Amino acid sequence: MATVSSVSLPGLIEGLPNICGWEGEIEAAIASRRPVFLPQTNLRLADVSAGFAVALHMHQPTIPAGQNGELINNLQHMFEHPYEGDNHNAGPFAYCYSRMGDFIPELVDQGYNPRVMLDYAGTLLWGLQQMGRVDILDKLRSMTCDPKYQPYVEWLGTFWGHGVAASVPLPDIKLHIQAWQHHFAAIFGIEALQRVRGFSPPEMQLPNHPETLYVLVKALKACGYQWMMVQEHTVEAISGEGIKHPHLPHRLVARSSSGEVAEIAVLIKTQGSDTKLVGQMQPYYEAKTLSPVTLGGQQIPPLVTQIADGENGGVMMNEFPSAFKRAWHEMGGSRQGVVAFNGTEYLELLADAGVTLADFPSCQAVGQARLWAQIEGEPTAEKVAAAIAQAPDGLTMTGGSWTNDRSWVEGYSNVLEPMENLSYRFHSAVETVQASDLKQQHRYRNALLHNLLLQTSCFRYWGQGEWTDYAREIYRRGLMILDSDF
């Protein structure tokens, strides 16, 4: 009888990414609660004064811009139109997607003790498959699956279509999470998926609407995730004050509109210029200024956590490689003093020392203290809706992200309304089909693909024009699939 870890999922199915249809196998794979890093880590908390963790976020959207209008990855479009805008960076971008597959083995083979967390959007992974870039995927697979290098690398889950959490239709939140798990397992294997315990929300966007946050946290827990990375200014203490100890893990409390509660551990990315801080390895240098603190009755090392685009901008393309290597060279092979952790590794070491979720300081999404203060008695959906409608100046329920100077909602009704409608049409259509194998059928996968693609943040990041036109075309095709195939 085949074990869960020996199950092999197809990578592409009739030209589409594997994003559904193996829910049972995925659920069985993520059911394990065994520690991932603890059995093999070469670090001991007692030897460490402070730690740092760096994550690299990689993303390219899927757009209807092929030679005949077919869906292709934006990276492919950049290669095919090298003289438009910044498309001359296509080659360097592609190298950035693979280079950790060179850096980690090189450093490990030299006797250093590196760590890196990786967050790749599903659309980028599909794009690499579409382009036949097996060279990139093979390098990623090597450091992900080779027992010699795997302990130094942690993959973070994310939304497959890089949707902004606060405006993803509620029924689709779990679909994005499951789609990424399917796709990752199809490329790197079920066993590799079993090691994915941390989650990186696209755009570092944390919803603060009670119902949306509750649905998100509940879905993450149901899908086997144990922690999430959040931006410092998107969370607050339960009292409503700012976070006082961002270098400690926190317990995010998500309270629904009807008072139900879900909780998950979070590591807090501190504020600052993302690419510059990671590109110049600022987390390492900041960690050198910190010392152990008391948590749960134990002395533990604080953790400086940062994430940045892994390819975007001159700092990441040009300065990061030498800065990344220099940090390990400075530390030598030392496993004492200031060291690097991966997120799950750090939390598992804390748990092994007796410091668990219950010991972490509590936090909630920013603005919720003001919202709950307006509600008398037990919360209900009606009371929450009324409180939001009467919210005082400065209180919005559209969530926070890595940037405060850009709204993912205002001025984008021409994208948001089609998003909501396509999602509604998708769920209405599939609910009428009585077929146990529906999620393995091409029509379901194709409709789901378009539904998730339409929610990609890029269609609202770049303003009105070409990118909102892309969204309109994906919406049109999504409706056609639902009309003709269901």
Secondary structure, DSSP 8 states (H G I E B T S, - for coil): ---GGG----SEETTEE--SS-HHHHHHHHT--S-SSTTT----GGGEEEEEEEEEEE---EEE-STTS-EEEHHHHHHH-TTSTTGGGHHHHHHHHHTHHHHHHHHHHTT----EEEEE-HHHHHHHHHTT-HHHHHHHHHHHH-TTTGGGEEEEE--TT-B-GGGS-HHHHHHHHHHHHHHHHHHH-HHHHHT--EE--GGG-B--SHHHHHHHHHHHHHTT--EEEEEGGGEE-TTS---S-TTS-EEEEEE-TTS-EEEEEEEEE-SS-HHHHHHTTHHHHHHTT---EEETTEEE--EEEEEEESSSSHIIIIIHHHHHHHHHHHHTT--SEEEE--HHHHHHHHHHTT--GGGS-EEEETTHHHHHHT--SS--HHHHHHHHHT--TT--SS-B-S-SS--SSTT-HHHHHHHHHHHHHHHHHHHT---TTGGGSHHHHHHHHHHHHHTBTHHHHS-SSHHHHHHHHHHHHHHHHHHHH-
